[in-house]
Amino acid sequence: MSNPYITIDGRRISIDDQPYVIAEVSANHNGKLENALALIDVAKNSGASAVKLQTYKPDTITLDCDSEEFKIHGGLWDGKTLFELYGEAHMPWEWHKPLFEHARRIGITIFSSPFDNTAVDLLEDLNAPAYKIASFEAVDLPLIKYVAATGKPMIISTGMADAEEIQEAIEAAREGGCKELAILHCVSGYPAPAEDYNLRTIPDMIQRFGLVTGLSDHTLDNTTAITSVALGASIIEKHFTLDRSGGGPDDSFSLEPKELEALCRDSKTAWAALGRVDYGRKSSEQGSVQFRRSLYFVKGLKAGDVITADAVRSVRPGFGLAPKHLNEVLGKQLLSDVLPGSPVTWKSINKKG
C-alpha cells in the first residue's frame, strides 16, 4: 500500500518526498508591512517550501474584556488583555493581498491560518492554496468544517489535543469535505522544551490516523525538527523572524534567517540519509574496497613448499583472498614461487594438497 500524500500548490507532500518546511511569520512583522515583506524574502532565500501567515482581528479571536479571565499573567505581556495582545500582534487584513502578490511574484507558496469564517472568506478571495488550523483552534469543529468546505488541503496542528480530540478534528474535516488532510504533532509551549515533544508519538500518529504527519516545532533550535524527519515527519513548521531580539510576542522563540536556512538544508539531508533498506555496496564505497583486509604472503616460498601459518597474514590492502579462506590455504602446496608482499590467490595454490 502506498504512503498517504497531499499536494499543495503543485508540491507533493509525503514521507517519500523531501520535508515540506513551512516558515511561520506569525506576529514577527511587529506591526510593519515592510517587515512582513522582508520575512517572505527570507523564507524564499532560505529554501522554505512555503511561508505562512495568521489571519485574525482582535475581535475575531477574543472579546474586548478586561476581566481576569481575559488578562495575561507573566511574561512580556503581563497585565495586558488578550484583546490588547492580539491588537498588536495581528496581521492587518489589508496587508494580505500585497503579501500574497509578493510571495507569488518571487515564487514561494503562501497560505495562512484562519481563526474564524470571515478570515476563510478573505483567504478564499486571495485564492489561498491551503489552510492551516492552529492548535488552539483544533477543537473548533465548526471552523474546521467551514475550511473543509473550500475543498483545499488542510493541515491541523494538534498541540494540547488528546487522541480523541485529534480524531474528532479529523472526522470534522472529512465530514466537511476535506480530501487532502495532514496533521502536525505539536507542543503548545512558547518556547517548548525538547523533552516535552516525545517524538516517538509521530510514528504512532502515522499508524493510528493514517495521514501525512509532521511537526510544529516551538523549541529554540533545529535539533527536534531534524530528528522528527527520521521518525516520519513529512512537514516541519517553524516560526522565524528577522531578529530574535526584536521584542515582538513571538520573536524570542523564532529562528533567525541563517537558522531557517540551516533547517531547510539539514532536514533535507536527514531525509536523504534515511533512504531505503539496502545492504548492497554503495557507490561511495567502491574505492574503499581495495583497502579491506586480505591474505598476503609475508615470506618468500618456492613451488612445492607447504604454506605455514607464519608465511601468511591478514593485512590491508584487499587484493588477496578474503581472510575467511585462511584455514583452507594453510597446509596446501604452492604451484609456483611467491615473494613476500604478494597476495595469496588460488591460482598459485594446489587445492588438492
Beta strands, then each sheet from edge to edge (+ up, - down):
strand 1: 5-8
strand 2: 11-14
strand 3: 20-24
strand 4: 50-55
strand 5: 109-114
strand 6: 131-133
strand 7: 154-157
strand 8: 181-186
strand 9: 212-217
strand 10: 235-239
strand 11: 294-297
strand 12: 312-315
strand 13: 333-334
strand 14: 349-350
sheet 1: 1+ 2-
sheet 2: 5+ 4+ 3+ 10+ 9+ 8+ 7+ 6+
sheet 3: 11+ 12-
sheet 4: 13+ 14-
end
